[in-house]
Amino acid sequence: MPTYQEALSINEQYALDNDKEPTAVRILLMHFSGLSGAELLARMQDMMQADMYQRFRNAVDAYVIEHKPTQHITECEHFYGYRFGVNENVLIPRFETEELIGYLLDYKAELFGDTPVRVADIGTGSGCLAITLALEDENIEAHATDISEPALKVARQNSENLGANVTFHAGDMLAPLQGQGTFDILVSNPPYIPNHEHVEALVKNHEPHIALFGGEDGLDYYRAILRQAESIMNGRYIIAFEHAYDKAKEIRKLCKKYLKNTRIIQKKDMQGKDRMTFVLRP
């Protein structure tokens, strides 16, 4: 059997030779060995166990040959410091979405202070938005919707595993929240890829299309949310969206069309791309 160092070097080169990221190999080695980065570094010259090495090699093949995302192989992704279970039924949480959480918590503090608020997460997927908000702020009562029952199953399990208090509602967009009272904050990272846009195979073949594509221009779900938003919102509110980097102007226009007497703030992500829109009604 190879040492950890040999297993890592051989399989990182295997990934590179097939135009794949070598960092994914290290992630898989850490997962199947059960070692942290520091522990792996300390044990580089130790021999791997045969069964462990075989599981690791099978996982590398799944990543390199079958183009399976590492998160689906390990069945988890870390988001805002929390471990979320993921599978083919939910969108894998992205790093950029952590920035949406950070800004939203700041605006929540600005507009509401420590007052208890009700949050609606529309199209929750893995539950990462609603669950993280509930865990980060004890004054948040979080509700989340999704039309996909398999996605809600993942979200509910994540909520239970992380000890979050989130109420989940099955149904399309805002519909299941009608009659559930009014909300102070609405947050959503809806499907926003235009139907005709090319999507890399790693994403298109392994993540749910219902969570990816947003109509001919990618804005169908934003229109649907904004048309109905004020029917479930209190007089003072925040609406927060993540969106495609090239749709900021269109999102601003839609917000102005459907929402009056508001302040619209748009933020770039850490890569300098226009990625977030916040609507504040004081």
Backbone as CSV, one residue per row, in Angstrom:
resi,resn,N_x,N_y,N_z,CA_x,CA_y,CA_z,C_x,C_y,C_z
1,MET,0.829,-1.190,0.000,0.000,0.000,0.000,0.877,1.259,0.000
2,PRO,0.422,2.331,-0.616,1.224,3.562,-0.635,1.144,4.305,0.694
3,THR,2.071,5.215,0.892,1.965,6.144,2.017,0.928,7.214,1.647
4,TYR,0.529,7.993,2.641,-0.394,9.098,2.355,0.221,10.050,1.326
5,GLN,1.521,10.314,1.461,2.197,11.206,0.526,2.152,10.651,-0.891
6,GLU,2.443,9.358,-1.043,2.416,8.756,-2.372,1.008,8.748,-2.953
7,ALA,0.030,8.421,-2.133,-1.366,8.389,-2.601,-1.799,9.778,-3.063
8,LEU,-1.401,10.794,-2.306,-1.773,12.160,-2.658,-1.091,12.593,-3.958
9,SER,0.201,12.373,-4.063,0.956,12.814,-5.242,0.471,12.125,-6.513
10,ILE,0.303,10.812,-6.446,-0.129,10.042,-7.623,-1.504,10.506,-8.100
11,ASN,-2.414,10.705,-7.167,-3.787,11.026,-7.543,-3.993,12.498,-7.874
12,GLU,-3.168,13.366,-7.301,-3.197,14.768,-7.730,-2.733,14.869,-9.187
13,GLN,-1.710,14.127,-9.544,-1.240,14.146,-10.930,-2.283,13.543,-11.861
14,TYR,-2.957,12.506,-11.409,-4.055,11.871,-12.163,-5.148,12.900,-12.442
15,ALA,-5.474,13.705,-11.444,-6.491,14.747,-11.627,-6.008,15.797,-12.623
16,LEU,-4.779,16.257,-12.466,-4.224,17.266,-13.374,-4.194,16.775,-14.815
17,ASP,-3.826,15.523,-14.996,-3.756,14.944,-16.344,-5.117,14.893,-17.022
18,ASN,-6.173,14.973,-16.212,-7.537,14.927,-16.746,-8.282,16.255,-16.551
19,ASP,-7.483,17.328,-16.436,-8.037,18.684,-16.318,-8.978,18.845,-15.131
20,LYS,-8.631,18.223,-14.029,-9.398,18.345,-12.796,-8.545,19.016,-11.718
21,GLU,-9.226,19.505,-10.681,-8.538,20.237,-9.630,-7.840,19.287,-8.644
22,PRO,-6.543,19.433,-8.448,-5.836,18.564,-7.492,-6.272,18.803,-6.051
23,THR,-6.780,20.010,-5.754,-7.240,20.273,-4.388,-8.400,19.355,-4.009
24,ALA,-9.179,18.944,-5.005,-10.295,18.038,-4.728,-9.781,16.688,-4.228
25,VAL,-8.640,16.265,-4.732,-8.047,14.994,-4.307,-7.658,15.059,-2.834
26,ARG,-7.078,16.168,-2.425,-6.702,16.332,-1.018,-7.949,16.307,-0.125
27,ILE,-9.017,16.954,-0.577,-10.276,16.953,0.188,-10.791,15.527,0.354
28,LEU,-10.744,14.752,-0.729,-11.213,13.366,-0.669,-10.322,12.511,0.234
29,LEU,-9.014,12.746,0.185,-8.109,11.979,1.039,-8.381,12.289,2.514
30,MET,-8.596,13.547,2.829,-8.909,13.920,4.211,-10.224,13.292,4.652
31,HIS,-11.197,13.281,3.752,-12.511,12.728,4.100,-12.427,11.232,4.382
32,PHE,-11.806,10.487,3.501,-11.795,9.032,3.646,-10.779,8.544,4.685
33,SER,-9.816,9.368,5.009,-8.875,8.999,6.076,-9.374,9.466,7.445
34,GLY,-10.305,10.417,7.430,-10.800,10.971,8.687,-9.807,11.897,9.351
35,LEU,-8.844,12.387,8.588,-7.790,13.242,9.138,-8.022,14.704,8.778
36,SER,-7.676,15.594,9.685,-7.686,17.026,9.390,-6.459,17.347,8.539
37,GLY,-6.393,18.576,8.047,-5.235,18.974,7.243,-3.929,18.827,8.004
38,ALA,-3.923,19.252,9.264,-2.710,19.168,10.079,-2.346,17.719,10.375
39,GLU,-3.352,16.897,10.652,-3.097,15.478,10.934,-2.561,14.759,9.706
40,LEU,-3.111,15.101,8.544,-2.626,14.478,7.310,-1.169,14.842,7.065
41,LEU,-0.848,16.089,7.297,0.527,16.550,7.110,1.484,15.796,8.022
42,ALA,1.062,15.522,9.240,1.912,14.830,10.209,2.090,13.354,9.883
43,ARG,1.149,12.798,9.107,1.181,11.356,8.840,1.521,11.020,7.390
44,MET,2.114,11.949,6.677,2.380,11.770,5.254,3.207,10.512,4.951
45,GLN,4.085,10.119,5.845,4.938,8.967,5.578,4.356,7.659,6.111
46,ASP,3.186,7.719,6.726,2.521,6.495,7.191,1.878,5.766,6.024
47,MET,1.786,4.435,6.138,1.127,3.628,5.105,-0.391,3.711,5.269
48,MET,-1.080,3.777,4.158,-2.536,3.754,4.202,-3.040,2.325,4.346
49,GLN,-4.166,2.154,5.010,-4.803,0.843,5.076,-5.401,0.511,3.715
50,ALA,-5.404,-0.765,3.370,-5.833,-1.205,2.042,-7.278,-0.808,1.744
51,ASP,-8.197,-1.051,2.682,-9.597,-0.740,2.415,-9.826,0.765,2.323
52,MET,-9.105,1.528,3.129,-9.214,2.987,3.075,-8.721,3.513,1.729
53,TYR,-7.580,2.970,1.276,-7.024,3.415,0.001,-7.966,3.076,-1.147
54,GLN,-8.628,1.929,-1.093,-9.534,1.545,-2.171,-10.748,2.474,-2.227
55,ARG,-11.280,2.821,-1.052,-12.417,3.745,-1.020,-12.008,5.113,-1.568
56,PHE,-10.820,5.532,-1.199,-10.296,6.806,-1.684,-10.112,6.772,-3.199
57,ARG,-9.538,5.696,-3.721,-9.312,5.578,-5.167,-10.638,5.552,-5.921
58,ASN,-11.632,4.849,-5.397,-12.945,4.824,-6.051,-13.547,6.223,-6.103
59,ALA,-13.346,6.974,-5.021,-13.875,8.338,-4.964,-13.164,9.246,-5.970
60,VAL,-11.857,9.089,-6.098,-11.108,9.887,-7.071,-11.589,9.575,-8.486
61,ASP,-11.821,8.311,-8.776,-12.355,7.931,-10.096,-13.731,8.546,-10.332
62,ALA,-14.567,8.568,-9.296,-15.897,9.175,-9.424,-15.767,10.652,-9.765
63,TYR,-14.791,11.309,-9.163,-14.563,12.732,-9.425,-13.957,12.963,-10.812
64,VAL,-12.913,12.197,-11.138,-12.165,12.441,-12.376,-12.885,11.888,-13.604
65,ILE,-13.371,10.658,-13.531,-13.952,9.983,-14.695,-15.459,10.239,-14.825
66,GLU,-16.167,10.174,-13.689,-17.622,10.359,-13.734,-18.028,11.814,-13.552
67,HIS,-17.053,12.693,-13.313,-17.299,14.142,-13.142,-18.267,14.422,-11.996
68,LYS,-18.219,13.619,-10.960,-19.107,13.797,-9.821,-18.516,14.841,-8.878
69,PRO,-19.304,15.810,-8.424,-18.773,16.812,-7.494,-18.260,16.161,-6.209
70,THR,-17.189,16.686,-5.680,-16.639,16.124,-4.440,-17.666,16.188,-3.308
71,GLN,-18.498,17.235,-3.324,-19.499,17.377,-2.258,-20.529,16.253,-2.303
72,HIS,-20.811,15.730,-3.493,-21.740,14.614,-3.586,-21.072,13.301,-3.175
73,ILE,-19.785,13.230,-3.341,-19.044,12.044,-2.913,-18.943,12.008,-1.385
74,THR,-18.618,13.150,-0.802,-18.490,13.221,0.657,-19.836,13.470,1.336
75,GLU,-20.837,13.844,0.544,-22.204,14.129,1.018,-22.233,15.282,2.019
76,CYS,-21.350,16.255,1.838,-21.383,17.420,2.722,-20.667,18.597,2.089
77,GLU,-21.022,19.794,2.579,-20.309,21.020,2.228,-20.361,21.941,3.445
78,HIS,-19.282,22.644,3.698,-19.248,23.567,4.820,-19.676,24.955,4.350
79,PHE,-20.562,25.568,5.129,-21.117,26.863,4.773,-21.231,27.710,6.037
80,TYR,-20.575,28.845,6.043,-20.596,29.778,7.172,-20.164,29.094,8.477
81,GLY,-19.279,28.115,8.330,-18.763,27.405,9.499,-19.591,26.220,9.942
82,TYR,-20.666,25.921,9.216,-21.543,24.802,9.566,-21.446,23.717,8.486
83,ARG,-21.626,22.478,8.927,-21.542,21.350,7.998,-22.955,20.989,7.513
84,PHE,-23.166,21.150,6.215,-24.463,20.851,5.613,-24.381,19.578,4.766
85,GLY,-25.357,18.711,4.968,-25.467,17.550,4.107,-26.021,17.965,2.754
86,VAL,-25.468,17.415,1.690,-25.944,17.715,0.330,-26.000,16.424,-0.472
87,ASN,-26.860,16.426,-1.479,-26.907,15.338,-2.443,-27.414,15.886,-3.768
88,GLU,-27.778,14.992,-4.683,-28.181,15.416,-6.020,-29.508,16.166,-6.044
89,ASN,-30.196,16.238,-4.915,-31.504,16.905,-4.869,-31.431,18.374,-4.483
90,VAL,-30.249,18.858,-4.121,-30.111,20.261,-3.708,-28.889,20.885,-4.361
91,LEU,-28.960,22.200,-4.510,-27.805,22.942,-5.003,-26.720,22.956,-3.933
92,ILE,-25.484,22.744,-4.330,-24.372,22.791,-3.384,-24.162,24.242,-2.954
93,PRO,-24.177,24.530,-1.653,-23.968,25.913,-1.195,-22.637,26.463,-1.707
94,ARG,-22.668,27.708,-2.180,-21.485,28.358,-2.725,-20.910,29.365,-1.725
95,PHE,-19.627,29.586,-1.868,-18.929,30.533,-0.996,-19.540,31.924,-1.093
96,GLU,-19.920,32.349,-2.315,-20.450,33.693,-2.495,-21.704,33.927,-1.660
97,THR,-22.467,32.869,-1.439,-23.715,33.010,-0.696,-23.450,33.317,0.779
98,GLU,-22.274,32.964,1.281,-21.918,33.338,2.646,-21.889,34.860,2.795
99,GLU,-21.476,35.543,1.739,-21.435,37.003,1.778,-22.844,37.584,1.882
100,LEU,-23.803,36.951,1.230,-25.202,37.388,1.337,-25.660,37.347,2.787
101,ILE,-25.311,36.271,3.494,-25.660,36.140,4.912,-25.039,37.268,5.726
102,GLY,-23.765,37.521,5.517,-23.059,38.548,6.288,-23.684,39.922,6.119
103,TYR,-23.927,40.329,4.872,-24.549,41.623,4.626,-25.958,41.683,5.208
104,LEU,-26.719,40.602,5.052,-28.102,40.601,5.528,-28.158,40.758,7.048
105,LEU,-27.272,40.104,7.758,-27.234,40.255,9.212,-26.896,41.696,9.609
106,ASP,-26.042,42.343,8.837,-25.712,43.744,9.107,-26.930,44.644,8.891
107,TYR,-27.631,44.437,7.785,-28.801,45.275,7.499,-29.936,44.983,8.478
108,LYS,-30.036,43.744,8.910,-31.044,43.394,9.916,-30.778,44.166,11.203
109,ALA,-29.516,44.218,11.613,-29.155,44.961,12.819,-29.438,46.450,12.653
110,GLU,-29.178,46.977,11.459,-29.405,48.404,11.180,-30.889,48.752,11.236
111,LEU,-31.732,47.922,10.673,-33.150,48.242,10.541,-33.979,47.800,11.743
112,PHE,-33.605,46.675,12.350,-34.430,46.105,13.415,-33.738,46.021,14.775
113,GLY,-32.428,46.220,14.809,-31.711,46.096,16.070,-31.860,44.697,16.646
114,ASP,-32.190,44.608,17.940,-32.363,43.309,18.593,-33.826,42.867,18.645
115,THR,-34.687,43.569,17.912,-36.106,43.208,17.887,-36.282,41.850,17.210
116,PRO,-37.081,40.959,17.748,-37.347,39.681,17.072,-37.967,39.906,15.695
117,VAL,-37.508,39.153,14.718,-38.018,39.279,13.355,-38.346,37.902,12.792
118,ARG,-39.241,37.903,11.801,-39.590,36.681,11.088,-38.967,36.734,9.702
119,VAL,-38.287,35.662,9.332,-37.577,35.582,8.053,-38.206,34.504,7.174
120,ALA,-38.391,34.826,5.899,-38.870,33.853,4.915,-37.767,33.600,3.891
121,ASP,-37.332,32.353,3.784,-36.326,31.929,2.804,-37.068,31.195,1.693
122,ILE,-37.052,31.763,0.492,-37.845,31.222,-0.620,-36.969,30.359,-1.518
123,GLY,-37.344,29.078,-1.662,-36.554,28.142,-2.451,-35.318,27.719,-1.683
124,THR,-35.533,27.111,-0.530,-34.448,26.925,0.442,-33.397,25.900,0.054
125,GLY,-33.752,24.885,-0.763,-32.761,23.879,-1.140,-32.223,23.129,0.064
126,SER,-30.930,23.212,0.293,-30.297,22.532,1.434,-30.669,23.159,2.765
127,GLY,-31.310,24.337,2.711,-31.659,25.046,3.942,-30.568,25.958,4.446
128,CYS,-29.499,26.151,3.676,-28.328,26.851,4.208,-28.624,28.286,4.626
129,LEU,-29.508,28.986,3.911,-29.798,30.368,4.279,-30.609,30.447,5.569
130,ALA,-31.772,29.792,5.579,-32.657,29.866,6.749,-31.980,29.310,7.993
131,ILE,-31.309,28.188,7.860,-30.672,27.538,9.012,-29.549,28.403,9.564
132,THR,-28.707,28.929,8.691,-27.589,29.754,9.144,-28.089,31.017,9.833
133,LEU,-29.096,31.671,9.258,-29.648,32.875,9.880,-30.209,32.570,11.263
134,ALA,-30.919,31.456,11.374,-31.494,31.075,12.671,-30.412,30.774,13.702
135,LEU,-29.313,30.167,13.256,-28.225,29.838,14.173,-27.404,31.060,14.565
136,GLU,-27.280,31.999,13.647,-26.435,33.171,13.889,-27.129,34.246,14.726
137,ASP,-28.466,34.270,14.726,-29.187,35.325,15.437,-30.387,34.724,16.157
138,GLU,-30.355,34.722,17.467,-31.428,34.113,18.252,-32.739,34.889,18.152
139,ASN,-32.688,36.109,17.611,-33.900,36.913,17.448,-34.588,36.674,16.111
140,ILE,-34.116,35.692,15.354,-34.710,35.363,14.057,-35.583,34.117,14.175
141,GLU,-36.826,34.257,13.741,-37.735,33.123,13.583,-37.773,32.797,12.091
142,ALA,-37.191,31.686,11.706,-36.986,31.383,10.294,-38.024,30.416,9.744
143,HIS,-38.506,30.748,8.554,-39.390,29.886,7.781,-38.756,29.697,6.403
144,ALA,-38.996,28.544,5.781,-38.388,28.270,4.482,-39.331,27.465,3.609
145,THR,-39.327,27.774,2.304,-40.186,27.060,1.360,-39.355,26.377,0.278
146,ASP,-39.909,25.310,-0.262,-39.352,24.691,-1.459,-40.427,23.834,-2.106
147,ILE,-40.421,23.800,-3.431,-41.392,22.997,-4.161,-40.973,21.533,-4.227
148,SER,-39.686,21.275,-3.948,-39.133,19.921,-4.054,-39.167,19.209,-2.706
149,GLU,-39.927,18.133,-2.619,-39.967,17.350,-1.385,-38.608,16.719,-1.065
150,PRO,-37.891,16.180,-2.077,-36.555,15.643,-1.769,-35.607,16.705,-1.209
151,ALA,-35.719,17.941,-1.716,-34.878,19.014,-1.177,-35.264,19.325,0.257
152,LEU,-36.561,19.378,0.537,-37.016,19.663,1.903,-36.565,18.582,2.885
153,LYS,-36.486,17.356,2.405,-35.992,16.273,3.263,-34.551,16.545,3.682
154,VAL,-33.738,16.996,2.731,-32.345,17.343,3.040,-32.297,18.520,4.008
155,ALA,-33.100,19.555,3.738,-33.097,20.753,4.575,-33.526,20.438,6.007
156,ARG,-34.582,19.640,6.139,-35.053,19.286,7.483,-33.979,18.509,8.254
157,GLN,-33.286,17.607,7.559,-32.236,16.832,8.222,-31.084,17.741,8.640
158,ASN,-30.734,18.703,7.783,-29.677,19.656,8.140,-30.078,20.480,9.362
159,SER,-31.333,20.917,9.381,-31.821,21.708,10.506,-31.748,20.907,11.809
160,GLU,-32.155,19.651,11.726,-32.105,18.781,12.915,-30.669,18.541,13.358
161,ASN,-29.797,18.236,12.396,-28.403,17.946,12.731,-27.708,19.142,13.389
162,LEU,-28.063,20.355,12.941,-27.389,21.551,13.429,-28.117,22.200,14.604
163,GLY,-29.265,21.653,14.957,-29.993,22.176,16.098,-30.638,23.522,15.841
164,ALA,-31.053,23.759,14.589,-31.691,25.029,14.242,-33.204,24.909,14.367
165,ASN,-33.843,26.017,14.679,-35.299,26.050,14.773,-35.852,26.734,13.521
166,VAL,-36.153,25.940,12.506,-36.674,26.447,11.235,-37.956,25.697,10.898
167,THR,-38.966,26.445,10.440,-40.216,25.826,10.003,-40.203,25.735,8.486
168,PHE,-40.377,24.529,7.961,-40.328,24.310,6.519,-41.742,24.148,5.955
169,HIS,-41.943,24.700,4.739,-43.241,24.673,4.080,-43.064,24.156,2.656
170,ALA,-43.837,23.154,2.289,-43.771,22.596,0.937,-44.695,23.380,0.017
171,GLY,-44.159,23.794,-1.128,-44.987,24.498,-2.096,-44.172,25.427,-2.969
172,ASP,-44.838,26.050,-3.918,-44.182,26.870,-4.925,-43.959,28.298,-4.441
173,MET,-42.724,28.699,-4.334,-42.330,30.065,-4.021,-42.997,30.580,-2.739
174,LEU,-43.806,31.675,-2.837,-44.411,32.278,-1.657,-45.747,31.643,-1.281
175,ALA,-46.299,30.809,-2.165,-47.653,30.279,-1.963,-47.865,29.621,-0.595
176,PRO,-46.948,28.784,-0.113,-47.200,28.119,1.168,-47.118,29.044,2.390
177,LEU,-46.687,30.302,2.175,-46.603,31.242,3.294,-47.856,32.105,3.424
178,GLN,-48.728,32.029,2.417,-49.980,32.774,2.518,-50.785,32.213,3.693
179,GLY,-51.237,33.103,4.550,-51.976,32.665,5.735,-51.085,32.277,6.903
180,GLN,-49.760,32.431,6.757,-48.820,32.084,7.828,-48.340,33.318,8.590
181,GLY,-49.059,34.422,8.464,-48.628,35.653,9.095,-47.717,36.449,8.178
182,THR,-47.218,37.570,8.675,-46.361,38.425,7.861,-44.904,38.333,8.319
183,PHE,-44.015,38.797,7.443,-42.580,38.634,7.658,-41.858,39.973,7.574
184,ASP,-40.725,40.026,8.229,-39.896,41.230,8.240,-38.768,41.164,7.208
185,ILE,-38.308,39.955,6.938,-37.196,39.764,6.000,-37.540,38.632,5.041
186,LEU,-37.293,38.867,3.771,-37.411,37.820,2.745,-36.041,37.678,2.096
187,VAL,-35.557,36.456,2.020,-34.263,36.202,1.392,-34.418,35.057,0.399
188,SER,-33.722,35.174,-0.717,-33.820,34.107,-1.720,-32.587,34.092,-2.618
189,ASN,-32.160,32.892,-2.930,-31.137,32.648,-3.947,-31.789,31.714,-4.964
190,PRO,-32.697,32.260,-5.789,-33.495,31.400,-6.669,-32.709,30.955,-7.896
191,PRO,-33.256,30.036,-8.668,-32.600,29.635,-9.920,-32.464,30.851,-10.832
192,TYR,-31.260,31.095,-11.379,-31.105,32.311,-12.183,-30.308,32.112,-13.476
193,ILE,-30.034,30.878,-13.860,-29.329,30.655,-15.123,-30.350,30.669,-16.266
194,PRO,-30.151,31.491,-17.312,-31.060,31.471,-18.463,-31.107,30.080,-19.091
195,ASN,-32.281,29.700,-19.560,-32.483,28.340,-20.070,-31.491,27.948,-21.165
196,HIS,-31.090,28.921,-21.979,-30.232,28.613,-23.130,-28.741,28.683,-22.811
197,GLU,-28.385,29.133,-21.618,-26.978,29.367,-21.286,-26.223,28.059,-21.072
198,HIS,-24.994,28.030,-21.575,-24.159,26.835,-21.387,-23.769,26.687,-19.924
199,VAL,-23.884,25.477,-19.411,-23.498,25.173,-18.038,-22.512,24.012,-18.069
200,GLU,-21.420,24.124,-17.321,-20.422,23.063,-17.330,-21.041,21.737,-16.882
201,ALA,-20.520,20.659,-17.447,-21.101,19.333,-17.224,-21.131,18.944,-15.756
202,LEU,-20.105,19.343,-14.998,-20.030,18.992,-13.575,-21.264,19.489,-12.834
203,VAL,-21.765,20.664,-13.239,-22.954,21.240,-12.606,-24.224,20.693,-13.251
204,LYS,-24.299,20.774,-14.569,-25.537,20.411,-15.282,-25.926,18.958,-15.074
205,ASN,-24.953,18.072,-15.002,-25.243,16.642,-14.912,-25.440,16.142,-13.488
206,HIS,-25.135,16.987,-12.494,-25.176,16.475,-11.120,-25.989,17.328,-10.155
207,GLU,-26.387,18.530,-10.555,-27.194,19.356,-9.660,-28.593,19.519,-10.248
208,PRO,-29.610,19.668,-9.391,-31.001,19.664,-9.865,-31.310,20.853,-10.768
209,HIS,-31.841,20.570,-11.966,-32.147,21.636,-12.919,-33.164,22.619,-12.351
210,ILE,-34.057,22.126,-11.502,-35.075,22.995,-10.913,-34.445,24.086,-10.055
211,ALA,-33.208,23.849,-9.600,-32.506,24.835,-8.778,-31.524,25.676,-9.586
212,LEU,-31.445,25.423,-10.886,-30.462,26.110,-11.717,-31.078,27.106,-12.690
213,PHE,-32.113,26.696,-13.422,-32.577,27.477,-14.563,-33.781,28.346,-14.218
214,GLY,-33.696,29.619,-14.662,-34.703,30.598,-14.282,-35.440,31.235,-15.432
215,GLY,-35.702,30.469,-16.492,-36.445,31.015,-17.623,-35.533,31.551,-18.706
216,GLU,-36.136,32.143,-19.736,-35.372,32.590,-20.901,-34.308,33.620,-20.546
217,ASP,-34.614,34.532,-19.626,-33.629,35.540,-19.239,-33.074,35.314,-17.839
218,GLY,-33.506,34.221,-17.202,-33.011,33.907,-15.865,-33.669,34.684,-14.744
219,LEU,-34.720,35.440,-15.057,-35.330,36.331,-14.060,-36.750,35.932,-13.667
220,ASP,-37.232,34.804,-14.139,-38.626,34.409,-13.880,-38.951,34.359,-12.395
221,TYR,-38.057,33.800,-11.604,-38.349,33.628,-10.184,-38.276,34.948,-9.414
222,TYR,-37.429,35.862,-9.861,-37.385,37.181,-9.230,-38.698,37.923,-9.470
223,ARG,-39.208,37.830,-10.696,-40.500,38.465,-10.992,-41.598,37.870,-10.121
224,ALA,-41.613,36.549,-10.024,-42.655,35.879,-9.241,-42.595,36.292,-7.772
225,ILE,-41.395,36.385,-7.233,-41.241,36.775,-5.824,-41.647,38.229,-5.616
226,LEU,-41.136,39.109,-6.463,-41.381,40.536,-6.277,-42.845,40.909,-6.492
227,ARG,-43.527,40.226,-7.401,-44.951,40.499,-7.625,-45.780,40.250,-6.371
228,GLN,-45.382,39.232,-5.598,-46.175,38.826,-4.442,-45.568,39.238,-3.101
229,ALA,-44.359,39.750,-3.106,-43.610,39.929,-1.868,-44.379,40.719,-0.817
230,GLU,-44.937,41.867,-1.187,-45.553,42.725,-0.181,-46.839,42.134,0.399
231,SER,-47.348,41.067,-0.224,-48.542,40.417,0.335,-48.221,39.645,1.607
232,ILE,-46.944,39.348,1.834,-46.570,38.616,3.056,-45.630,39.418,3.955
233,MET,-45.308,40.665,3.545,-44.325,41.438,4.297,-45.001,42.459,5.207
234,ASN,-44.334,42.783,6.314,-44.752,43.873,7.171,-44.427,45.206,6.500
235,GLY,-44.854,46.309,7.115,-44.626,47.624,6.521,-43.158,47.985,6.443
236,ARG,-42.377,47.549,7.413,-40.928,47.750,7.416,-40.288,46.408,7.094
237,TYR,-39.430,46.379,6.066,-38.909,45.068,5.657,-37.561,45.167,4.959
238,ILE,-36.953,43.986,4.811,-35.755,43.809,3.988,-36.019,42.660,3.024
239,ILE,-35.670,42.853,1.763,-35.677,41.770,0.787,-34.250,41.624,0.265
240,ALA,-33.734,40.407,0.272,-32.341,40.164,-0.115,-32.270,39.070,-1.165
241,PHE,-31.537,39.350,-2.239,-31.374,38.390,-3.328,-29.901,38.157,-3.637
242,GLU,-29.586,36.921,-3.989,-28.366,36.643,-4.752,-28.803,36.482,-6.193
243,HIS,-27.950,36.888,-7.136,-28.329,36.804,-8.547,-27.089,36.709,-9.421
244,ALA,-27.292,36.495,-10.704,-26.182,36.415,-11.649,-25.455,37.753,-11.706
245,TYR,-24.152,37.694,-11.917,-23.326,38.905,-11.868,-23.692,39.921,-12.945
246,ASP,-24.320,39.454,-14.050,-24.636,40.363,-15.151,-26.109,40.783,-15.166
247,LYS,-26.819,40.578,-14.055,-28.247,40.899,-14.009,-28.584,41.986,-12.987
248,ALA,-27.585,42.659,-12.453,-27.839,43.638,-11.396,-28.774,44.756,-11.861
249,LYS,-28.549,45.288,-13.067,-29.392,46.385,-13.564,-30.835,45.939,-13.731
250,GLU,-31.024,44.726,-14.266,-32.384,44.215,-14.458,-33.084,43.974,-13.124
251,ILE,-32.338,43.457,-12.137,-32.915,43.225,-10.813,-33.336,44.552,-10.186
252,ARG,-32.508,45.581,-10.319,-32.846,46.901,-9.777,-34.137,47.432,-10.409
253,LYS,-34.260,47.265,-11.726,-35.473,47.720,-12.407,-36.703,46.984,-11.910
254,LEU,-36.586,45.672,-11.719,-37.721,44.895,-11.221,-38.103,45.325,-9.805
255,CYS,-37.111,45.587,-8.977,-37.398,46.033,-7.611,-38.136,47.363,-7.622
256,LYS,-37.712,48.279,-8.491,-38.380,49.578,-8.588,-39.792,49.429,-9.137
257,LYS,-39.990,48.475,-10.036,-41.306,48.266,-10.640,-42.322,47.769,-9.624
258,TYR,-41.911,46.825,-8.790,-42.860,46.155,-7.901,-42.883,46.707,-6.473
259,LEU,-41.841,47.428,-6.064,-41.736,47.890,-4.679,-41.536,49.401,-4.651
260,LYS,-42.287,50.088,-3.818,-42.217,51.550,-3.750,-41.649,51.988,-2.397
261,ASN,-41.120,53.222,-2.402,-40.600,53.852,-1.179,-39.547,52.981,-0.489
262,THR,-38.614,52.490,-1.273,-37.564,51.612,-0.741,-36.184,52.143,-1.104
263,ARG,-35.190,51.645,-0.382,-33.788,51.933,-0.685,-33.169,50.664,-1.250
264,ILE,-32.602,50.744,-2.425,-32.016,49.576,-3.088,-30.493,49.669,-3.002
265,ILE,-29.896,48.629,-2.442,-28.441,48.578,-2.285,-27.929,47.338,-3.013
266,GLN,-26.928,47.524,-3.854,-26.348,46.382,-4.568,-24.885,46.240,-4.193
267,LYS,-24.479,44.990,-3.966,-23.135,44.704,-3.476,-22.397,43.760,-4.417
268,LYS,-21.098,43.990,-4.512,-20.245,43.078,-5.258,-19.739,41.982,-4.319
269,ASP,-19.442,40.811,-4.891,-18.842,39.754,-4.083,-17.334,39.973,-4.010
270,MET,-16.639,39.052,-3.365,-15.203,39.227,-3.163,-14.397,39.153,-4.458
271,GLN,-15.052,38.649,-5.515,-14.402,38.620,-6.830,-14.700,39.879,-7.631
272,GLY,-15.412,40.822,-7.009,-15.724,42.077,-7.681,-16.897,41.996,-8.633
273,LYS,-17.719,40.956,-8.504,-18.871,40.790,-9.396,-20.157,41.223,-8.701
274,ASP,-21.032,41.896,-9.443,-22.325,42.336,-8.908,-23.194,41.108,-8.624
275,ARG,-23.360,40.776,-7.352,-23.928,39.480,-7.021,-25.118,39.549,-6.061
276,MET,-25.309,40.704,-5.361,-26.333,40.772,-4.321,-27.127,42.069,-4.409
277,THR,-28.426,41.963,-4.179,-29.301,43.134,-4.111,-30.094,43.091,-2.824
278,PHE,-30.132,44.226,-2.114,-30.892,44.361,-0.868,-31.875,45.504,-1.026
279,VAL,-33.110,45.247,-0.670,-34.153,46.265,-0.709,-34.591,46.532,0.734
280,LEU,-34.436,47.774,1.177,-34.785,48.143,2.537,-35.962,49.120,2.523
281,ARG,-36.993,48.781,3.269,-38.099,49.716,3.466,-38.163,50.058,4.945
282,PRO,-37.689,51.246,5.338,-37.622,51.603,6.760,-38.985,51.991,7.319
